[in-house]
Amino acid sequence: MLDAFGHPQSALVLGGTSDIATALLGALVADRCRTVVLAGRDDGRLRAAAARLADAGATSVETVTFDATRPEDADRVVARCLAAAGGQVDLAVMAVGRLDQPRRDGLDPADVAAVATVNFAWPAAALASLAGHLCEQGQGRIVVLSSVAGVRVRPANFPYGAAKRGIDAFALALADEVAGSGVSVHVVRPGFVHSKMTAGRRAAPFAVTPAEVAEAVRRGIERDERIIWVPGFLRWVFVGMRLLPPALWRRLPA
Ligand SMILES: NC(=O)c1ccc[n+]([C@@H]2O[C@H](COP(=O)([O-])OP(=O)(O)OC[C@H]3O[C@@H](n4cnc5c(N)ncnc54)[C@H](OP(=O)(O)O)[C@@H]3O)[C@@H](O)[C@H]2O)c1
C-alpha cells in the first residue's frame, strides 16, 4: 500500500540491473520504499544490486531471474515476482531493453528479431500480466521506460526505435484500458542517458544521467503524468522533429 504521503512501499523492477532503474530504486528506498523485487537475467549482478538496496535501507530485497528473449515465460515471471513481493506491489517498473548492434553490411535478421523481442514482445506480454494482477489488487502504478527513439524512428537504430515505438503505443493504450481501476501507467521518454547501454557511444545533445531520469520519474508519478519526457523540454524539441521532412531527417547526424 502507498504510505500516508503517497509514496510506494513496495516495488518490482523487470530489468532490475538497469542503471536507470537502479537509480530510481535508490530514490524510492530513500523515500521509505522497503520491499523490493529485482528481476533480471544475471544472478550475480542482481545480487550485487540487491545488496546495495539493502545497505540503503530496504528491509526485503528478493531477486528473480528470467530471459526476455522468451516472451512465452513473461506471465510466469511476473507471477514469481509478485509472489516474491508477498503478493502485492505498489509500483512496477519495466526497464528491460537492448540496442541493436552497429551495422556494417545491412540488417542482421536475427538481431532484428532479438531486438523486437526484448524491447517489445517480452515487455508487452509482461505488462499485460502486470496490469491484470494490479487491477485485481485494485491499485498500483506501472512505469514503462520507453524512449524518444520511438517518437520519430531514426535510420541509425531503427530496429530499436521501431520496437520502442511499439511498446510506447502499447503502454499508452494499456493506460486507457486500466483507467478507473486504481491502476495507472506512466510512459517515460528519455533522450540519451549515460548508462551501460550507451557506453562507448557518442552522447546525443541534452544527454542526462540515470539519477536525473530517476528524479524526473519520481516527480512525474507524484504529479500523475502519463508521459514523462526527460529532460522535459524534449517534448517541444520533438514537436519540431516530427515535422521535419524525410530528406532533412535522414541527414541529421547519428
Ligand atoms: N540509456 C539510454 O540512453 C536510454 C534512453 C531511453 C530509454 N532507455 C531505456 O531505458 C531502459 C533501461 O536502460 P538503461 O539505460 O538503464 O540500460 P541498461 O542498464 O543496459 O538496462 C537494460 C536492462 O535490460 C536488461 N536486459 C537486456 N536484455 C535482456 C534479456 N535478454 N533478458 C533479461 N533482461 C535483459 C539488462 O540486463 P543486464 O544488466 O543483464 O544487461 C538491464 O537490466 C531500457 O528499456 C532502455 O531502452 C535507455
The ligand as a MOL file (V3000), in Angstrom:
LIG
                    3D

  0  0  0     0  0            999 V3000
M  V30 BEGIN CTAB
M  V30 COUNTS 48 52 0 0 0
M  V30 BEGIN ATOM
M  V30 1 N 20.3930 4.6260 -21.9720 0
M  V30 2 C 19.6390 5.3630 -22.7660 0
M  V30 3 O 20.1240 6.2760 -23.4840 0
M  V30 4 C 18.1520 5.1520 -22.8070 0
M  V30 5 C 17.3590 6.1500 -23.3950 0
M  V30 6 C 15.9860 5.9780 -23.4650 0
M  V30 7 C 15.4050 4.8240 -22.9520 0
M  V30 8 N 16.1890 3.8580 -22.3950 0 CHG=1
M  V30 9 C 15.5260 2.6460 -21.9180 0
M  V30 10 O 15.6510 2.5730 -20.5110 0
M  V30 11 C 15.6370 1.1920 -20.1040 0
M  V30 12 C 16.8300 0.9460 -19.1930 0
M  V30 13 O 18.0250 1.1900 -19.9110 0
M  V30 14 P 19.4100 1.5690 -19.2050 0
M  V30 15 O 19.9060 2.7900 -19.8810 0
M  V30 16 O 19.2670 1.5470 -17.7200 0 CHG=-1
M  V30 17 O 20.3390 0.4000 -19.7500 0
M  V30 18 P 20.8020 -0.9570 -19.0460 0
M  V30 19 O 21.4950 -0.6650 -17.7670 0
M  V30 20 O 21.5340 -1.7120 -20.1020 0
M  V30 21 O 19.4040 -1.6870 -18.7230 0
M  V30 22 C 18.7770 -2.5740 -19.6160 0
M  V30 23 C 18.1660 -3.6980 -18.8060 0
M  V30 24 O 17.5940 -4.6880 -19.6870 0
M  V30 25 C 18.1270 -5.9720 -19.2980 0
M  V30 26 N 18.1220 -6.9240 -20.4060 0
M  V30 27 C 18.6330 -6.7940 -21.6500 0
M  V30 28 N 18.4610 -7.9200 -22.3540 0
M  V30 29 C 17.8150 -8.7960 -21.5230 0
M  V30 30 C 17.3610 -10.1400 -21.6560 0
M  V30 31 N 17.5150 -10.8370 -22.7860 0
M  V30 32 N 16.7320 -10.7210 -20.6000 0
M  V30 33 C 16.5630 -10.0490 -19.4430 0
M  V30 34 N 16.9740 -8.7720 -19.2530 0
M  V30 35 C 17.5970 -8.1660 -20.2760 0
M  V30 36 C 19.5450 -5.6480 -18.8460 0
M  V30 37 O 20.1260 -6.7360 -18.1610 0
M  V30 38 P 21.7410 -6.8040 -17.9530 0
M  V30 39 O 22.0700 -5.7960 -16.8810 0
M  V30 40 O 21.9520 -8.2060 -17.5400 0
M  V30 41 O 22.3660 -6.4400 -19.2750 0
M  V30 42 C 19.2440 -4.4290 -17.9690 0
M  V30 43 O 18.6920 -4.8250 -16.7420 0
M  V30 44 C 15.6540 0.3680 -21.3830 0
M  V30 45 O 14.3580 -0.0420 -21.6960 0
M  V30 46 C 16.1360 1.3690 -22.4360 0
M  V30 47 O 15.6650 1.0260 -23.7290 0
M  V30 48 C 17.5450 3.9970 -22.2890 0
M  V30 END ATOM
M  V30 BEGIN BOND
M  V30 1 1 1 2
M  V30 2 2 2 3
M  V30 3 1 2 4
M  V30 4 1 4 5
M  V30 5 2 4 48
M  V30 6 2 5 6
M  V30 7 1 6 7
M  V30 8 2 7 8
M  V30 9 1 8 9
M  V30 10 1 8 48
M  V30 11 1 9 10
M  V30 12 1 9 46
M  V30 13 1 10 11
M  V30 14 1 11 12
M  V30 15 1 11 44
M  V30 16 1 12 13
M  V30 17 1 13 14
M  V30 18 2 14 15
M  V30 19 1 14 16
M  V30 20 1 14 17
M  V30 21 1 17 18
M  V30 22 2 18 19
M  V30 23 1 18 20
M  V30 24 1 18 21
M  V30 25 1 21 22
M  V30 26 1 22 23
M  V30 27 1 23 24
M  V30 28 1 23 42
M  V30 29 1 24 25
M  V30 30 1 25 26
M  V30 31 1 25 36
M  V30 32 1 26 27
M  V30 33 1 26 35
M  V30 34 2 27 28
M  V30 35 1 28 29
M  V30 36 1 29 30
M  V30 37 2 29 35
M  V30 38 1 30 31
M  V30 39 2 30 32
M  V30 40 1 32 33
M  V30 41 2 33 34
M  V30 42 1 34 35
M  V30 43 1 36 37
M  V30 44 1 36 42
M  V30 45 1 37 38
M  V30 46 2 38 39
M  V30 47 1 38 40
M  V30 48 1 38 41
M  V30 49 1 42 43
M  V30 50 1 44 45
M  V30 51 1 44 46
M  V30 52 1 46 47
M  V30 END BOND
M  V30 END CTAB
M  END
